[in-house]
Amino acid sequence: MTSEQIMADAQTLWDYHQLGHEPRPTDIAIGLGSHDIGVAEHTADLYHQGLFPLIVFTGANAPTTVDFFPRGEAVHFTERAIELGVPAEAILQETKARNTGENFTLTKHLIESKGLDVQIATVVSRPYQQRRAFATARNYWPELDLVCSSRPQSLDSYISDIGDADKVLNMLVGDTERIWTYAEKGFAIPQNIPEGVTQAFTRLASNGYTSRLSSAGRLQVRQRG
């Protein structure tokens, strides 16, 4: 594959994962921890727009984040939001979640322990996590109305911000696989997957973007090869 073909397939996956929800007022924001500090920055921006009065940043560490955020994703995201003018009293931290399912189950427990009435939430994630975040939240917190949001930017701009094209493409491929594998395992509700998305995923995986695939996914790629 040429670099142009690789980026065209990456764009197909990028577009698939973003849901296009329109921002609207919600009871709370849930900022999902990750390697991407832009989640905290976008959450702060939406807060200043008056879209919600309270933020929960959720996340401990994962292998992809421990070097960036050694004190935990939620802690570092909170500090960044405060730097951007969000009052500390407008932020709650959930510091134990180690995957997206726990982001929602532990945040739900935290909200309930505070006696808060939350009917609708803005879920803020990295751009290519939107669809999986939505499917996961629907699975573990089905009564919660959701608005999914990420910093609006192009794939090229995101790669420039992260500074590592291979990392972004590997994460895109890995998150795409998780759409169906997590649904099969009961971690998320099923999502429609267009044939063009499946084809783009297969081509990228066959061209070596496999570091974020499951062991079963890597085995399938080797068997196809």
C-alpha positions as CSV (number, residue, x, y, z in Angstrom):
1,M,0.0,0.0,0.0
2,T,1.1,3.5,-0.7
3,S,1.2,6.1,2.1
4,E,-1.8,7.8,0.4
5,Q,-3.8,4.5,0.5
6,I,-2.8,4.0,4.2
7,M,-4.0,7.4,5.1
8,A,-7.2,7.0,3.1
9,D,-8.0,3.8,5.1
10,A,-7.1,5.6,8.3
11,Q,-9.5,8.4,7.4
12,T,-12.3,5.8,6.9
13,L,-11.8,4.5,10.4
14,W,-11.4,8.0,11.9
15,D,-14.7,9.1,10.4
16,Y,-16.5,5.9,11.5
17,H,-15.6,6.4,15.2
18,Q,-16.9,10.0,15.4
19,L,-20.7,10.2,16.0
20,G,-21.4,13.8,15.2
21,H,-23.5,14.5,18.3
22,E,-24.5,18.2,18.6
23,P,-23.4,19.7,21.9
24,R,-26.2,20.5,24.3
25,P,-26.5,21.2,28.1
26,T,-26.1,18.2,30.3
27,D,-26.0,17.5,34.0
28,I,-22.3,16.4,34.0
29,A,-19.3,15.8,31.9
30,I,-17.4,12.5,32.1
31,G,-13.8,12.9,30.8
32,L,-12.3,9.5,29.9
33,G,-8.7,9.1,30.8
34,S,-6.2,8.3,28.0
35,H,-2.9,9.3,26.6
36,D,-4.5,12.4,25.1
37,I,-4.5,15.5,27.3
38,G,-6.7,17.1,24.7
39,V,-9.6,15.3,26.4
40,A,-9.1,17.5,29.5
41,E,-8.6,20.6,27.4
42,H,-11.8,20.0,25.4
43,T,-13.7,19.3,28.6
44,A,-12.5,22.6,30.0
45,D,-13.6,24.4,26.9
46,L,-17.1,22.9,27.0
47,Y,-17.3,23.8,30.7
48,H,-16.6,27.4,29.9
49,Q,-19.3,27.3,27.3
50,G,-21.7,26.6,30.1
51,L,-22.7,23.1,28.9
52,F,-22.5,21.4,32.3
53,P,-21.8,22.5,35.9
54,L,-19.7,19.5,37.0
55,I,-16.9,17.3,35.6
56,V,-15.8,13.8,36.5
57,F,-12.4,12.8,35.2
58,T,-12.0,9.1,35.3
59,G,-8.9,6.9,34.9
60,A,-6.0,5.3,36.7
61,N,-3.2,4.2,34.3
62,A,-2.7,1.9,31.3
63,P,0.5,0.8,29.7
64,T,0.0,3.6,27.1
65,T,-0.3,6.3,29.7
66,V,1.8,5.6,32.7
67,D,4.9,7.3,31.3
68,F,2.9,10.4,30.4
69,F,0.7,10.6,33.5
70,P,2.5,8.8,36.3
71,R,0.1,10.0,39.0
72,G,-2.9,8.7,37.1
73,E,-4.9,10.0,34.2
74,A,-7.7,11.6,36.2
75,V,-5.2,13.5,38.4
76,H,-3.3,14.9,35.5
77,F,-6.5,15.8,33.6
78,T,-7.8,17.6,36.6
79,E,-4.7,19.6,36.9
80,R,-4.8,20.6,33.3
81,A,-8.5,21.7,33.5
82,I,-7.7,23.8,36.6
83,E,-4.8,25.4,34.7
84,L,-7.4,26.3,32.0
85,G,-9.7,28.0,34.6
86,V,-12.1,25.3,35.7
87,P,-12.7,25.7,39.4
88,A,-11.4,22.8,41.5
89,E,-14.8,22.5,43.2
90,A,-16.4,21.8,39.8
91,I,-14.3,18.6,39.3
92,L,-14.6,15.1,40.8
93,Q,-12.0,12.5,40.3
94,E,-12.4,8.7,39.8
95,T,-8.9,7.4,40.0
96,K,-9.2,3.6,39.8
97,A,-10.7,2.8,36.4
98,R,-8.3,0.8,34.1
99,N,-10.6,0.3,31.1
100,T,-13.6,2.0,29.5
101,G,-16.1,-0.3,31.2
102,E,-14.7,0.7,34.6
103,N,-14.7,4.4,33.6
104,F,-18.5,4.1,33.5
105,T,-19.2,1.7,36.3
106,L,-17.0,3.4,38.8
107,T,-18.2,6.9,37.8
108,K,-21.7,5.7,38.2
109,H,-20.9,4.5,41.7
110,L,-19.2,7.8,42.5
111,I,-22.2,9.8,41.3
112,E,-24.6,7.7,43.4
113,S,-22.4,8.0,46.5
114,K,-22.6,11.8,46.1
115,G,-26.4,11.7,45.9
116,L,-26.3,13.5,42.5
117,D,-29.2,13.2,40.1
118,V,-27.6,12.7,36.7
119,Q,-29.9,12.0,33.8
120,I,-27.8,13.2,30.9
121,A,-24.0,13.4,30.5
122,T,-21.5,14.7,28.0
123,V,-18.9,12.0,27.5
124,V,-15.6,13.4,26.4
125,S,-13.0,11.1,24.8
126,R,-10.3,11.1,22.2
127,P,-11.8,11.4,18.7
128,Y,-11.4,7.7,17.7
129,Q,-12.9,6.5,21.0
130,Q,-16.3,8.1,20.6
131,R,-18.2,5.1,19.2
132,R,-16.7,2.6,21.6
133,A,-17.4,5.0,24.6
134,F,-21.0,5.3,23.5
135,A,-21.4,1.5,23.1
136,T,-19.8,0.9,26.4
137,A,-21.8,3.5,28.3
138,R,-25.0,2.1,26.8
139,N,-24.1,-1.3,28.1
140,Y,-23.2,-0.4,31.7
141,W,-25.3,2.7,32.2
142,P,-28.3,2.2,29.9
143,E,-30.6,4.7,31.6
144,L,-28.1,7.6,31.0
145,D,-28.7,9.9,28.1
146,L,-25.5,10.6,26.3
147,V,-23.9,13.3,24.2
148,C,-20.5,12.2,23.0
149,S,-17.9,14.9,22.2
150,S,-14.2,15.2,21.3
151,R,-12.0,18.1,20.2
152,P,-13.0,18.8,16.6
153,Q,-10.0,18.3,14.4
154,S,-8.8,16.5,11.4
155,L,-6.9,13.2,11.4
156,D,-3.8,15.0,10.1
157,S,-4.1,17.6,12.9
158,Y,-4.5,14.9,15.5
159,I,-1.4,13.1,14.3
160,S,0.5,16.3,14.5
161,D,-0.7,16.9,18.0
162,I,0.2,13.4,19.2
163,G,3.5,13.5,17.3
164,D,3.5,9.8,16.3
165,A,1.6,8.7,13.2
166,D,2.2,5.0,13.8
167,K,0.8,5.2,17.3
168,V,-2.3,6.9,16.1
169,L,-2.9,4.4,13.3
170,N,-2.3,1.5,15.6
171,M,-4.8,2.9,18.1
172,L,-7.3,3.4,15.3
173,V,-7.0,-0.2,14.2
174,G,-7.2,-1.4,17.8
175,D,-10.2,0.6,18.7
176,T,-12.0,-0.6,15.5
177,E,-11.4,-4.3,16.5
178,R,-12.8,-3.5,20.0
179,I,-16.1,-2.4,18.5
180,W,-17.1,-6.0,17.6
181,T,-14.9,-8.0,20.1
182,Y,-16.2,-6.1,23.1
183,A,-19.8,-6.5,21.9
184,E,-19.2,-10.2,21.6
185,K,-17.8,-10.4,25.1
186,G,-20.7,-8.4,26.6
187,F,-18.6,-5.2,27.3
188,A,-20.6,-3.0,24.9
189,I,-23.7,-3.0,22.8
190,P,-23.3,-4.0,19.1
191,Q,-22.7,-1.3,16.5
192,N,-23.3,-1.4,12.8
193,I,-20.0,-1.8,10.9
194,P,-20.1,-0.8,7.2
195,E,-18.3,-3.0,4.8
196,G,-15.9,-0.2,3.9
197,V,-14.8,0.1,7.5
198,T,-14.2,-3.6,7.7
199,Q,-12.1,-3.5,4.5
200,A,-10.1,-0.5,5.7
201,F,-9.4,-2.2,9.0
202,T,-8.3,-5.4,7.3
203,R,-5.9,-3.6,4.9
204,L,-4.3,-1.6,7.7
205,A,-3.9,-4.6,9.9
206,S,-2.4,-6.6,7.0
207,N,0.1,-3.8,6.5
208,G,1.4,-4.1,10.0
209,Y,-0.8,-1.9,12.2
210,T,-1.3,-4.6,14.8
211,S,0.3,-3.5,18.0
212,R,-3.1,-2.6,19.6
213,L,-4.9,-5.7,18.3
214,S,-5.9,-8.6,20.6
215,S,-3.8,-11.7,20.4
216,A,-6.6,-13.4,18.5
217,G,-6.7,-10.5,16.1
218,R,-2.9,-10.6,15.5
219,L,-3.2,-14.4,14.9
220,Q,-5.9,-13.8,12.3
221,V,-3.8,-11.3,10.5
222,R,-0.8,-13.7,10.4
223,Q,-3.1,-16.5,9.1
224,R,-4.4,-14.3,6.3
225,G,-0.8,-13.4,5.4
